[in-house]
Every structure is written in C-alpha cells, then in structure tokens.
Amino acid sequence: DQNVNMTKSSQPTEQPTKLKKRSNRPRIPILSYQNDHVIVSKPPGMTMHHNSNTRWGRSKGPVLQTTIHKQLSRKPYLVHRLDHRTSGAVIMGFDSRTAGRLHGRLTRKDATKLYVALVRGDLRERFRCAAADLASPISEDDGDCWSYTDGVDMSVNGDGSIVGSFGRMPEIMTGGGGKEHLPPRCHENAGSEYNVKISVNLPIKANDVEKEAQTDFYFLSSMEAPEEEDCTVKPDDDDDNNNNNNAASTPYVTKSLTLLLCRPRTGRIHQIRRHTQKALCAPIIGDSEHGDSRVNRFWRETIGLDRLGLHCWYLGLPPSSFDSDPDRDNGGDDGGEEESSIECMAPLTDDFAKALRHEALRPLWKEAVRVEPRLEMEPYDERGGSFGRYYRKRIRDDGDE
C-alpha cells in the first residue's frame, strides 16, 4: 500500500490549461502623434479618467486614459475633458509639465475649440432676425451699400446676456491626416444667417459658485417638420391611463432640428448643453439631463441616435513663446525655439455621421455639407499600430524632428 501511495504521489498532477483572456479593449483612433503629446478621437460613452464609479467596480465601461496608456505604452496626462457621452478630439501630454503648458495654451483667448451640436427646434429665423437687425441697406436704390451695427441684444429681459453680432465661422486651416484642405463656404449676402453669430454670456454655477461662461453659436443648417406630419409622441405601453388618453392629450414633440457650430470661450461643466437649453431654448438631442426624454426617445427610434448629439470637431492651439509660457524649460533640447501652433480636426464618429446621413435628415445634412464641406471628412487613424516608450529614442535617432 505504501508503494502504491508513493507511485501516486510521484506522478505529476496535470494543471488545467489557462486560456488567454482576449482583450476587448476598443481601438482609439490617433489623430496626431508627437513626441510630447497625442491627439485622439474619443468615442461616445467612454469616461475620461477613473472616478468613484469606475474605481470601485460600479461601472465596467472602458476609461479613455487607461485605454490610451495600454494602447501606446505611454502614460497620458489629461489637458482637458469631454463629457461621458460626447465624442471628439482630446489632447493629452506625455508628462505633467507638457500637459500644463498645453492647458495654458488651450485656455488662451486666441485658442479655438469647435463643437458640432444637433439641437431641437428650427433656429434659422432667429439667426435671420439677428442678421436683419445688424445689416441693413443704406438706400433702397443701392442694395450693395450696407450699414452695420456692433451688436443687437436678443435677451428677453434686455440684460445683454444674449447678443447677436456680425461674424463668420472661424477660419480653420487643417487637412487632418493628409486630407484635402477645404475652405469654408463664403456667403456674399451680408444679411444671411450664415454670417452672424449669437453669443451667450450666462454664468454657470459650479460647486455653489457662479462662474462666467461664454459660448458663440454659428448656424450650419436646419430642418422644419412638414405641417401635414403628425408631430406627437406615442404614449408609453406601461401607462395605466393609456386607453383614456386621446390624440389631443398626447404630448407634442417638435420634429424640427438645427445643426450648430459652437465655440466655447470658457470651459465650464456642461457649458454648451446648458447654454443651448437656457439661452436658445433648444436642448441638444440625446441630452437626458437638460433635454426632454420624449424627444430623445423619438429621435433614437427614428434615426438610431442613442448618444448625445455633441462632437468636439476641431482643436486649435496658438503658438507658445517664452514670454507667454514662463514654465517652459529654456535649457532643454528645444534650443530656445518657440512652439508652433497645433491644429487638428476630428471627423464625425460613425454613429453620429450615420444618424445625420439618415433619410429623414437629408435636407439638414445636405445644407450643412454645402456650408461646411469638411463635415464629410472620413474617420482616419494616423498610427495604425501601437507606439511604445522607446518612440522618443527612435525619433532622435532617425532625426525626423
């Protein structure tokens, strides 16, 4: 018996083979990769960094900062943030000092951040009224001579919080991934809705403190619902009084839409979302906090837009000099040269572009592309593979930069 036990114990036990866990980590498109920073295209539904929900397991969704760290094998430092359900361009530094310098350049007045927003309602007439008040012909005989005013107060109580002024869309010159440079469309008519902007200056409360917030809105396109269409929402199936509700008591939902180009001058939490809802009375489609759930459900079922209709489309950082950037190390490898400007355009994500190209929104998308052709830019990924921690050494050895 002892021999039998010894032979059994001497036999090696078979260990179960462990299957390698396949990574379901999404691939984040790289818009621009430099030695000290990277610009990526954030998908909707992804948190920027770990918080109490992700750290303690209450949310199993991917985190952008962690995903980029694993994808590039370099730790990124956030320069700015986007909302969870907002997509678009995000710039990150590869060290804290670079992230601080980029943040300082991004908060300057000459920096440019442009968002594409799909909002509820037709705002064309509102922009036209602002244009008519700003530009008027001097005489009826000579239609080429116009007189202009600096601005017109469009607020209800006359406090100047909403001002319409003459101004075309910001000039941006970037091709993005080698794409063709397409200049914005120029409109010769001075009284056109495309040549004015509506500036909203309403404070936003953060941590019980009201802070100044300003956003400029530019008109891209709009679509008005036909009068013969039924503009009501079907009642919910679980409504107990469903049989008692008739068509007259069914909630009315506006099917008109407007596509705006938004330029936030400050960076407050939910700034664009709050300004479109409070100042323009046009909440962003898909906004569950500041919008209407019935409207969001209607467009989710109609065009399949199950996200927030907001996308960070363009980032433009002005050049940095030592006079305006005192934290910069002058004794480094840069040799005292100033940093050039940074420009990057993030094409619309597939889900947002698919919703805008839907048959029901054909007039809206057709007009928007005519005004700004670069909205049709296809998504791209500048770096098809991962670049690790030795990328800095390769650049210096190759002499590419």
C-alpha positions as CSV (number, residue, x, y, z in Angstrom):
1,D,0.0,0.0,0.0
2,Q,2.8,2.3,0.8
3,N,4.4,1.7,-2.6
4,V,1.1,2.4,-4.3
5,N,0.7,5.6,-2.4
6,M,4.3,6.6,-3.3
7,T,3.7,6.0,-7.0
8,K,0.5,8.0,-7.0
9,S,2.2,10.9,-5.2
10,S,5.2,10.8,-7.5
11,Q,3.0,11.2,-10.6
12,P,2.8,14.8,-11.6
13,T,-0.7,16.2,-11.5
14,E,-2.0,17.8,-14.7
15,Q,-2.6,21.5,-14.4
16,P,-5.6,22.9,-16.2
17,T,-4.6,25.0,-19.2
18,K,-5.4,28.6,-18.8
19,L,-6.9,30.3,-21.8
20,K,-5.5,33.7,-22.5
21,K,-8.2,36.3,-22.0
22,R,-8.8,38.1,-25.2
23,S,-8.8,41.8,-24.8
24,N,-12.0,43.6,-25.7
25,R,-10.3,47.0,-25.4
26,P,-11.5,49.3,-28.2
27,R,-9.1,50.8,-30.6
28,I,-8.9,54.6,-30.1
29,P,-8.1,56.5,-33.4
30,I,-4.9,58.6,-33.2
31,L,-5.4,61.9,-34.9
32,S,-1.9,63.3,-34.3
33,Y,1.1,61.7,-32.5
34,Q,4.0,63.9,-31.5
35,N,7.0,63.3,-29.2
36,D,5.4,65.1,-26.2
37,H,1.7,64.9,-26.9
38,V,-1.0,63.0,-28.7
39,I,-4.5,63.9,-30.0
40,V,-7.1,61.1,-30.1
41,S,-10.7,60.8,-31.2
42,K,-12.8,59.9,-28.1
43,P,-15.8,57.7,-28.8
44,P,-19.1,58.4,-27.1
45,G,-19.9,56.6,-23.9
46,M,-16.3,56.5,-22.6
47,T,-15.2,58.1,-19.3
48,M,-12.2,60.3,-19.5
49,H,-10.5,59.1,-16.3
50,H,-11.1,56.9,-13.3
51,N,-13.6,58.1,-10.8
52,S,-15.6,56.6,-7.9
53,N,-17.8,54.6,-10.2
54,T,-15.1,53.0,-12.3
55,R,-12.5,52.6,-9.5
56,W,-14.8,50.6,-7.2
57,G,-16.4,48.4,-9.9
58,R,-19.7,50.2,-10.2
59,S,-19.0,50.9,-13.9
60,K,-17.4,48.3,-16.2
61,G,-17.0,50.6,-19.2
62,P,-13.6,51.4,-20.6
63,V,-11.7,54.5,-19.5
64,L,-10.0,56.7,-22.1
65,Q,-6.9,57.5,-20.1
66,T,-6.3,53.8,-19.2
67,T,-7.0,52.7,-22.8
68,I,-4.5,55.1,-24.3
69,H,-1.9,54.1,-21.7
70,K,-2.3,50.4,-22.8
71,Q,-2.5,51.2,-26.5
72,L,0.6,53.4,-26.7
73,S,2.5,52.0,-23.7
74,R,3.0,55.6,-22.5
75,K,1.2,57.3,-19.6
76,P,-1.0,60.2,-20.8
77,Y,-1.9,63.2,-18.8
78,L,-5.2,64.9,-19.5
79,V,-5.2,68.5,-20.7
80,H,-9.0,69.0,-20.9
81,R,-12.1,66.8,-20.6
82,L,-15.2,65.9,-22.5
83,D,-18.5,64.6,-21.2
84,H,-19.1,60.9,-21.0
85,R,-21.5,60.8,-23.9
86,T,-19.6,63.5,-26.0
87,S,-17.2,62.4,-28.7
88,G,-14.4,64.2,-30.5
89,A,-10.8,65.5,-30.3
90,V,-8.9,65.2,-27.0
91,I,-5.3,66.3,-26.5
92,M,-3.1,64.6,-23.9
93,G,0.5,65.2,-22.8
94,F,3.0,62.5,-22.1
95,D,4.3,64.3,-19.0
96,S,2.7,66.6,-16.4
97,R,4.7,69.6,-17.5
98,T,3.7,69.3,-21.1
99,A,0.1,68.8,-20.1
100,G,0.3,72.0,-18.0
101,R,1.7,74.0,-20.9
102,L,-0.9,72.7,-23.3
103,H,-3.7,73.5,-20.9
104,G,-2.4,77.1,-20.6
105,R,-2.4,77.4,-24.4
106,L,-5.9,75.9,-24.7
107,T,-7.3,78.4,-22.2
108,R,-6.0,81.5,-24.1
109,K,-8.4,83.8,-25.8
110,D,-7.0,83.1,-29.3
111,A,-7.4,79.3,-28.9
112,T,-10.2,77.7,-30.9
113,K,-12.5,74.8,-29.9
114,L,-15.3,74.0,-32.2
115,Y,-18.2,71.6,-31.5
116,V,-20.9,70.3,-33.8
117,A,-24.3,70.2,-32.0
118,L,-27.6,68.8,-33.1
119,V,-30.3,70.7,-31.2
120,R,-34.1,70.7,-31.1
121,G,-36.1,73.3,-33.0
122,D,-35.6,75.4,-36.0
123,L,-33.3,78.4,-35.2
124,R,-33.0,79.7,-38.7
125,E,-35.4,82.6,-38.2
126,R,-33.7,83.6,-35.0
127,F,-30.3,84.0,-36.9
128,R,-32.1,85.8,-39.7
129,C,-33.6,88.3,-37.4
130,A,-30.2,89.0,-35.9
131,A,-28.7,89.4,-39.4
132,A,-31.6,91.8,-40.4
133,D,-31.0,93.9,-37.3
134,L,-27.2,94.0,-37.8
135,A,-27.0,94.7,-41.6
136,S,-29.5,96.9,-43.3
137,P,-29.2,98.6,-46.8
138,I,-28.4,102.4,-46.7
139,S,-30.8,103.1,-49.5
140,E,-33.4,101.1,-51.4
141,D,-31.9,102.0,-54.8
142,D,-28.4,100.9,-54.0
143,G,-28.6,97.4,-52.5
144,D,-24.8,97.0,-52.4
145,C,-24.3,99.6,-49.6
146,W,-24.9,98.3,-46.2
147,S,-24.7,99.8,-42.7
148,Y,-23.6,97.6,-39.8
149,T,-24.1,97.7,-36.1
150,D,-21.8,96.2,-33.5
151,G,-24.4,94.0,-31.8
152,V,-28.0,93.6,-31.0
153,D,-29.4,92.5,-27.7
154,M,-31.5,89.3,-28.1
155,S,-32.2,88.6,-24.5
156,V,-35.7,88.6,-23.1
157,N,-35.1,90.9,-20.2
158,G,-32.6,93.1,-22.0
159,D,-29.6,92.3,-19.8
160,G,-27.3,91.7,-22.7
161,S,-26.7,88.0,-21.9
162,I,-27.6,87.0,-25.5
163,V,-26.1,89.2,-28.2
164,G,-26.2,88.8,-32.0
165,S,-23.3,90.2,-33.9
166,F,-21.8,90.0,-37.3
167,G,-19.2,87.3,-37.7
168,R,-18.5,84.4,-39.9
169,M,-17.3,81.0,-38.8
170,P,-13.7,80.8,-37.6
171,E,-11.1,80.3,-40.3
172,I,-9.5,76.9,-39.8
173,M,-6.8,75.5,-42.0
174,T,-6.1,71.9,-41.5
175,G,-6.5,68.8,-43.7
176,G,-6.3,66.2,-41.0
177,G,-4.4,63.1,-41.9
178,G,-3.3,64.3,-45.3
179,K,-6.8,65.2,-46.4
180,E,-7.5,68.0,-48.8
181,H,-7.8,71.5,-47.4
182,L,-11.4,72.6,-48.0
183,P,-12.0,76.3,-47.1
184,P,-15.3,77.2,-45.5
185,R,-18.0,78.4,-47.8
186,C,-18.2,82.2,-48.2
187,H,-21.6,83.9,-48.4
188,E,-21.8,87.2,-50.2
189,N,-25.2,88.2,-48.8
190,A,-24.5,90.3,-45.7
191,G,-28.0,89.6,-44.3
192,S,-27.5,85.9,-44.4
193,E,-28.0,83.7,-41.3
194,Y,-24.6,82.2,-42.0
195,N,-22.8,85.5,-41.5
196,V,-23.9,86.1,-37.9
197,K,-23.2,84.6,-34.5
198,I,-25.2,84.5,-31.3
199,S,-23.0,85.0,-28.2
200,V,-24.4,83.7,-24.9
201,N,-22.9,85.0,-21.7
202,L,-24.7,83.3,-18.9
203,P,-22.9,82.3,-15.6
204,I,-22.8,78.6,-14.7
205,K,-22.8,77.5,-11.1
206,A,-20.1,75.1,-10.2
207,N,-19.6,74.0,-6.5
208,D,-22.1,76.6,-5.4
209,V,-20.1,79.3,-7.1
210,E,-21.3,81.1,-10.2
211,K,-18.6,81.4,-12.8
212,E,-18.5,83.4,-16.1
213,A,-19.3,81.3,-19.2
214,Q,-19.5,82.4,-22.8
215,T,-20.3,80.5,-25.9
216,D,-20.5,81.6,-29.6
217,F,-23.0,79.8,-31.8
218,Y,-22.9,79.7,-35.6
219,F,-25.7,78.4,-37.9
220,L,-25.0,75.5,-40.2
221,S,-28.4,74.1,-41.2
222,S,-31.9,73.5,-40.1
223,M,-34.9,71.3,-41.0
224,E,-38.5,72.1,-40.3
225,A,-41.1,69.4,-39.9
226,P,-43.8,69.4,-42.6
227,E,-47.1,70.6,-41.3
228,E,-49.0,67.5,-42.5
229,E,-46.9,65.2,-40.4
230,D,-48.1,64.0,-37.0
231,C,-45.9,65.7,-34.5
232,T,-47.0,63.8,-31.5
233,V,-45.3,61.1,-29.5
234,K,-46.8,57.7,-28.9
235,P,-47.7,57.1,-25.2
236,D,-45.8,54.6,-23.2
237,D,-47.0,51.0,-23.2
238,D,-46.9,50.8,-19.4
239,D,-49.1,53.8,-18.9
240,D,-52.2,52.9,-16.8
241,N,-54.3,55.7,-18.4
242,N,-53.3,54.7,-21.9
243,N,-56.8,53.9,-23.0
244,N,-58.1,57.2,-21.7
245,N,-55.6,59.4,-23.5
246,N,-56.7,60.7,-26.9
247,A,-54.7,62.4,-29.6
248,A,-55.4,65.8,-28.2
249,S,-53.8,65.0,-24.8
250,T,-50.7,63.2,-26.3
251,P,-47.6,65.3,-25.7
252,Y,-46.4,67.4,-28.6
253,V,-42.9,67.0,-29.8
254,T,-41.1,69.3,-32.1
255,K,-39.6,67.4,-35.1
256,S,-37.6,70.4,-36.3
257,L,-33.8,70.2,-35.9
258,T,-30.9,72.6,-36.2
259,L,-27.2,71.9,-36.6
260,L,-25.0,74.4,-34.9
261,L,-21.2,75.1,-34.7
262,C,-20.4,76.0,-31.1
263,R,-17.3,77.8,-29.9
264,P,-17.0,77.9,-26.1
265,R,-14.9,80.8,-24.9
266,T,-14.7,79.4,-21.4
267,G,-14.6,75.8,-20.1
268,R,-17.4,75.2,-17.6
269,I,-19.1,71.9,-16.9
270,H,-21.9,71.2,-19.4
271,Q,-21.4,74.7,-20.7
272,I,-22.7,74.1,-24.3
273,R,-25.5,71.9,-23.1
274,R,-26.7,74.5,-20.6
275,H,-26.4,77.4,-22.9
276,T,-28.4,75.8,-25.7
277,Q,-31.1,74.9,-23.2
278,K,-31.3,78.1,-21.3
279,A,-30.5,80.8,-23.8
280,L,-31.6,79.3,-27.1
281,C,-34.4,77.1,-25.7
282,A,-33.0,74.3,-27.9
283,P,-31.6,71.4,-25.9
284,I,-29.2,69.1,-27.5
285,I,-30.7,65.8,-28.9
286,G,-29.9,62.9,-26.6
287,D,-29.3,65.1,-23.5
288,S,-31.0,63.2,-20.7
289,E,-30.2,65.8,-18.1
290,H,-31.0,69.1,-19.8
291,G,-33.4,67.9,-22.5
292,D,-36.7,66.1,-23.0
293,S,-36.8,62.3,-22.7
294,R,-39.8,62.1,-25.1
295,V,-37.9,63.9,-27.8
296,N,-34.8,61.9,-27.3
297,R,-36.7,58.7,-27.5
298,F,-38.4,59.8,-30.7
299,W,-35.1,60.5,-32.5
300,R,-33.5,57.4,-31.0
301,E,-36.2,55.3,-32.6
302,T,-36.3,57.3,-35.9
303,I,-32.6,57.8,-36.8
304,G,-30.9,55.5,-34.3
305,L,-29.1,58.3,-32.4
306,D,-28.5,56.6,-29.0
307,R,-26.0,59.1,-27.7
308,L,-25.5,62.9,-27.1
309,G,-25.6,64.9,-30.3
310,L,-22.4,66.8,-29.5
311,H,-19.0,66.3,-31.0
312,C,-15.7,68.1,-30.5
313,W,-14.8,68.7,-34.1
314,Y,-11.7,71.0,-34.1
315,L,-8.9,72.0,-31.7
316,G,-6.6,74.9,-32.4
317,L,-3.9,75.9,-30.0
318,P,-2.0,79.1,-30.7
319,P,1.9,79.1,-30.8
320,S,3.6,79.4,-27.5
321,S,6.5,81.8,-26.7
322,F,8.7,82.0,-23.6
323,D,7.1,85.4,-22.7
324,S,3.7,83.8,-22.5
325,D,4.8,80.5,-21.2
326,P,7.2,81.1,-18.2
327,D,7.1,77.5,-17.0
328,R,8.9,76.3,-20.2
329,D,12.4,75.0,-19.7
330,N,14.7,77.1,-21.9
331,G,17.7,74.9,-21.3
332,G,16.3,71.8,-22.9
333,D,16.7,70.2,-26.3
334,D,14.5,72.8,-28.0
335,G,17.3,75.3,-28.2
336,G,15.2,78.2,-27.3
337,E,12.8,77.8,-30.2
338,E,9.1,78.6,-29.6
339,E,6.4,76.0,-30.0
340,S,4.4,76.2,-33.2
341,S,0.6,76.1,-33.3
342,I,-1.3,72.9,-33.0
343,E,-4.4,72.2,-35.2
344,C,-6.4,69.1,-35.5
345,M,-9.8,68.1,-36.9
346,A,-11.7,65.1,-35.6
347,P,-14.1,63.7,-38.2
348,L,-17.6,62.8,-37.0
349,T,-17.8,59.4,-35.5
350,D,-19.6,56.6,-37.4
351,D,-22.7,56.6,-35.2
352,F,-23.1,60.4,-35.3
353,A,-22.4,60.6,-39.1
354,K,-24.8,57.7,-39.8
355,A,-27.6,59.4,-37.9
356,L,-27.0,62.8,-39.7
357,R,-27.0,61.0,-43.1
358,H,-30.3,59.3,-42.4
359,E,-33.0,59.6,-44.9
360,A,-35.2,61.6,-42.5
361,L,-32.4,64.2,-42.1
362,R,-31.4,64.5,-45.7
363,P,-32.3,68.3,-46.1
364,L,-30.4,69.0,-42.8
365,W,-27.2,67.2,-43.8
366,K,-27.2,68.4,-47.4
367,E,-27.3,72.1,-46.3
368,A,-24.7,71.6,-43.6
369,V,-22.3,70.0,-46.1
370,R,-22.8,72.9,-48.5
371,V,-22.0,75.4,-45.8
372,E,-19.0,73.4,-44.4
373,P,-17.8,70.7,-46.7
374,R,-15.3,69.3,-44.2
375,L,-18.1,67.7,-42.3
376,E,-17.9,64.8,-44.7
377,M,-14.3,64.0,-43.8
378,E,-13.9,60.3,-43.3
379,P,-12.5,59.0,-40.0
380,Y,-8.8,58.2,-40.0
381,D,-6.1,56.8,-37.7
382,E,-2.7,58.3,-38.2
383,R,-0.9,55.5,-36.3
384,G,-2.2,52.1,-37.3
385,G,0.0,50.3,-34.6
386,S,1.0,51.0,-31.1
387,F,4.0,53.1,-30.3
388,G,5.8,52.3,-27.0
389,R,8.0,54.1,-24.6
390,Y,11.0,53.9,-27.0
391,Y,9.3,56.2,-29.6
392,R,11.2,59.2,-28.2
393,K,14.6,57.5,-28.8
394,R,13.6,56.4,-32.3
395,I,12.7,60.0,-33.3
396,R,16.0,61.3,-32.1
397,D,18.0,58.6,-33.8
398,D,16.1,59.0,-37.1
399,G,16.2,62.8,-37.0
400,D,12.6,63.1,-38.1
401,E,12.0,66.0,-35.7
